[in-house]
């Protein structure tokens, strides 16, 4: 079925849908933000609570938006949008511990946790490693 594209003043139905979705998104964002920010204080329960909140809120929102109509469907659509946005915002920080070195990049050369060895005959293998590393760096 063809959809129309029109630039006109919104009707009451569109304005209501937009306001209800936006309002439910703001409330969802506040509630989810409070839960995720207080989760580390719960110790061992913090990680599961964070993941369940970040994955469960968008899932409930999508299910509610698909299976309800009217203003309740609009509320669930706002919940789904806010939950997905918060998940997208939080995911990089939550995945950081699972990436190499916890920073997303390999550590090359000196830095915290790297012992620098002095040059000399006893450290020839280490000098060879440094030379090999400098040969492949761009």
C-alpha distance (Angstrom), angle and dihedral (degrees) to the residues before:
residue distance angle dihedral
X1 . . .
X2 3.78 . .
X3 3.78 117.8 .
X4 3.76 122.9 -144.1
X5 3.73 124.3 -125.9
X6 3.76 111.6 -154.5
X7 3.73 136.3 158.8
X8 3.76 107.0 -144.5
X9 3.76 141.4 124.5
X10 3.81 110.2 -68.9
X11 3.77 118.3 -108.8
X12 3.78 123.8 -128.3
X13 3.81 90.8 -97.2
X14 3.82 94.0 58.0
X15 3.77 93.0 43.6
X16 3.80 91.8 49.6
X17 3.80 92.1 48.4
X18 3.80 91.7 49.5
X19 3.81 95.1 46.7
X20 3.82 93.7 45.8
X21 3.83 92.7 48.0
X22 3.79 92.2 45.8
X23 3.81 93.0 47.3
X24 3.79 93.7 48.8
X25 3.81 89.3 47.2
X26 3.81 91.6 53.8
X27 3.81 92.4 48.2
X28 3.81 90.6 46.7
X29 3.80 90.9 49.8
X30 3.79 92.1 50.5
X31 3.80 94.0 47.6
X32 3.79 94.8 44.3
X33 3.80 91.9 45.1
X34 3.80 91.2 53.6
X35 3.81 92.2 48.6
X36 3.80 94.5 47.5
X37 3.81 93.6 44.9
X38 3.81 93.7 49.7
X39 3.83 94.6 43.3
X40 3.85 96.1 86.8
X41 3.81 89.3 59.9
X42 3.81 89.2 62.2
X43 3.80 93.5 68.2
X44 3.80 114.2 -150.6
X45 3.81 92.1 9.4
X46 3.80 92.0 56.7
X47 3.79 98.6 82.4
X48 3.82 97.6 46.6
X49 3.81 90.8 44.2
X50 3.80 91.4 51.2
X51 3.80 94.1 48.7
X52 3.82 93.7 43.5
X53 3.79 90.4 50.7
X54 3.80 95.2 45.6
X55 3.81 93.4 47.5
X56 3.80 99.8 32.5
X57 3.80 100.5 51.8
X58 3.84 95.5 58.0
X59 3.82 90.4 43.2
X60 3.81 92.3 53.0
X61 3.81 90.3 44.9
X62 3.80 93.7 51.2
X63 3.81 92.8 45.9
X64 3.80 91.6 48.7
X65 3.81 93.0 46.3
X66 3.80 92.0 50.4
X67 3.80 97.1 47.0
X68 3.82 103.1 38.5
X69 3.78 135.1 62.1
X70 3.75 136.4 -151.7
X71 3.77 124.6 16.0
X72 3.80 93.3 -18.3
X73 3.81 88.9 57.5
X74 3.80 88.6 49.4
X75 3.81 90.1 52.2
X76 3.80 91.1 51.7
X77 3.79 90.4 46.5
X78 3.82 89.0 56.8
X79 3.81 90.3 47.3
X80 3.81 90.8 51.1
X81 3.79 92.7 48.4
X82 3.80 94.4 47.1
X83 3.81 93.0 44.8
X84 3.80 92.3 49.7
X85 3.80 91.1 47.7
X86 3.80 92.9 50.9
X87 3.80 90.8 46.7
X88 3.80 90.7 51.8
X89 3.79 91.3 47.8
X90 3.82 94.4 47.3
X91 3.80 100.6 40.7
X92 3.84 99.0 81.9
X93 3.81 92.3 52.8
X94 3.80 92.0 45.3
X95 3.81 92.9 50.3
X96 3.81 93.8 49.1
X97 3.85 95.0 90.5
X98 3.80 90.4 54.6
X99 3.80 95.3 52.8
X100 3.82 121.9 88.3
X101 3.81 111.9 -77.5
X102 3.80 88.7 -1.4
X103 3.82 89.8 -91.2
X104 3.77 104.7 79.7
X105 3.82 93.5 -111.7
X106 3.80 137.5 73.7
X107 3.76 117.5 -104.5
X108 3.79 111.8 -121.2
X109 3.76 122.7 -174.6
X110 3.78 126.0 -10.5
X111 3.75 124.9 -4.3
X112 3.78 141.8 111.3
X113 3.76 112.0 -28.6
X114 3.83 94.9 15.8
X115 3.79 118.1 112.2
X116 3.80 113.7 -146.7
X117 3.79 112.7 -143.6
X118 3.81 121.4 -150.9
X119 3.79 119.8 -113.8
X120 3.78 116.7 -103.2
X121 3.79 144.0 109.7
X122 3.80 93.1 -74.7
X123 3.80 90.6 57.7
X124 3.80 99.9 50.8
X125 3.84 94.3 124.8
X126 3.80 90.3 54.3
X127 3.82 91.1 49.3
X128 3.80 88.9 51.3
X129 3.78 89.5 53.2
X130 3.81 91.4 50.6
X131 3.79 91.0 48.9
X132 3.79 91.7 48.6
X133 3.80 91.0 48.9
X134 3.81 92.7 49.8
X135 3.82 89.9 48.8
X136 3.81 92.7 57.6
X137 3.82 97.2 41.4
X138 3.75 115.8 101.7
